[in-house]
Each structure stands twice: as structure tokens, then as C-alpha cells.
């Protein structure tokens, strides 16, 4: 069919050339992105720092213990008057020395013993980080706390960012008093989609799939997430919350915070968190 002027209705050659060029750009960009993620996946997930740059202000014991697979690990045990102990699994960057004030805060505000530890490859812990390795690390931390005489119902977990997935993995299998998840996410692939705006599920080998495990947790679970979290969108935290069993509670912080959102709860909601964790037993 031709237009009244006799010219074809086919797209002009210039348009076709532009579309072809755009198609090549998309293909090349996709290939480069896949290669980048494949080659540097480990570095995109783990940012360990070997040097300790500080320590808690409160009293603490320097602890050496082993992961479930025997890898030597390092941590700090901060004593308190209560029987409960909180095992803290931090985010993917730095080491425990960058969270000394967090340890002091938890120790003071909850009045519980706090055990902060470094994953393999972080701080003074041996080895190199990996998904299975970090799962082995938290099991070693749990076993160490049990060896100090604490009963499962007196052991609590706090996972921050990457540490939330590590805490979920343990909590799905072990008896606990409760668990706090700060800036949690459903799985690594979901974060990748947020960052690259491309589905990379088939490329990424590291899973940290909390969404498939969260409903196996029987202990009370508290979620804390900032609305403007610059790293993990609050929507991923809410999706994980919806999949969790009761008892559960979600604290939304109106701020641009990633790790440390718990310190912005305020007195009233902090008391609500205390009541939820220790009165839901």
C-alpha cells in the first residue's frame, strides 16, 4: 500500500538504522554487564577490612572461636546483667571495629550481653568470605555462645543488611529467643535488579535467599527499615516481612539510613521493640 503521494509507508531508512544501532548498544551493554557481574560478583558483595580501627566503649572480652567448618574467627563479647545474649551479624563492609558504638548501644539500651563477630576474611578472622562460609561462621558463633552456658531461648540474633540473610539462615533451623532484622532484603538477585535494572538471576551465583527461608522462623521477628535506605529499598524489607510468620513487627524509620536504623527508633518505639522481643517469649 502506498500513501497518497505514492511513497511507501515503510519506516524511513534513517529510523531503521537508528533502531539497529540502539539494538546493538543494548546487546553489547547486556554482554558487558553479564561479564562484569560474572567476573566481579565476589567484590560486588563483600567489602572486608582487615584492620581494626577502634573498639567498644563498654567492657568487652576479646574472643577467639571457630566457625562450624573449623575456620578461626574473632569477636567481642560485651557482658551485661541480663541472662539474654544478642549475636550481631554486621553488613558487608568493614569489620566489627566500625560498629563499636552499635555494640555499646545494644548493650546499654537492651541490657543484654552482646556478641559481635567478624565473618571469615573480615578483621582478625581467617579465611575468605563466601555465602556458605558466612553461614558456617554464624553457626560457629551460635555454638560458641551455647558453650558459655546460654540456653537457645536466651539467644537472640541481630542481622544488619547482608547480616540479615545470614541471621535468617540460622534462625530457620535453630531455636532462638527472637531475631532483629535491620535493612533486610529478599535475595541478592532482587537487589541486583534494583541496582542494574536488569534481571540477572541466571548470572548471579550468590543467593542469600531469605525469602525462601523466612517462614521457617518460629521465634518473634522484628524488622527495621528506613524509608530512604540508600542501599536496600524498603520495599524489599516489606516483602520479606509479609512472608514471615507471626509474631512479627515492622518498624519504619523516616530517614536515609542503612545500617544503624535501630538507633533512630526513638524512646517510645525502642521500648516497643524491647517489649516485643522479651515479652513474646
Secondary structure, 3 states (H helix, E strand, C coil): CECCCCCECCCCHHHHHHHHHHHHHHHHHHHHHHHHHHHHHHHHHCEECCCCCCCCCCCCEEEEEECCCCCEEEEEEECCCCCCEEEEECCCEECHHHHHHHHHHHHHHHCCEEEEECCCCCCCCCCCCCHHHHHHHHHHHHHHHHHCCCCHHHEEEEEECHHHHHHHHHHCCCCCCEEEEECCCCCHHHHHHHHHCCCCCCCCCCCCCHHHCHHHCCCEEEEEEECCCCCCCHHHHHHHHHHCCCCEEEEEECCCCCCCHHHHCCHHHHHHHHHHHHHCC
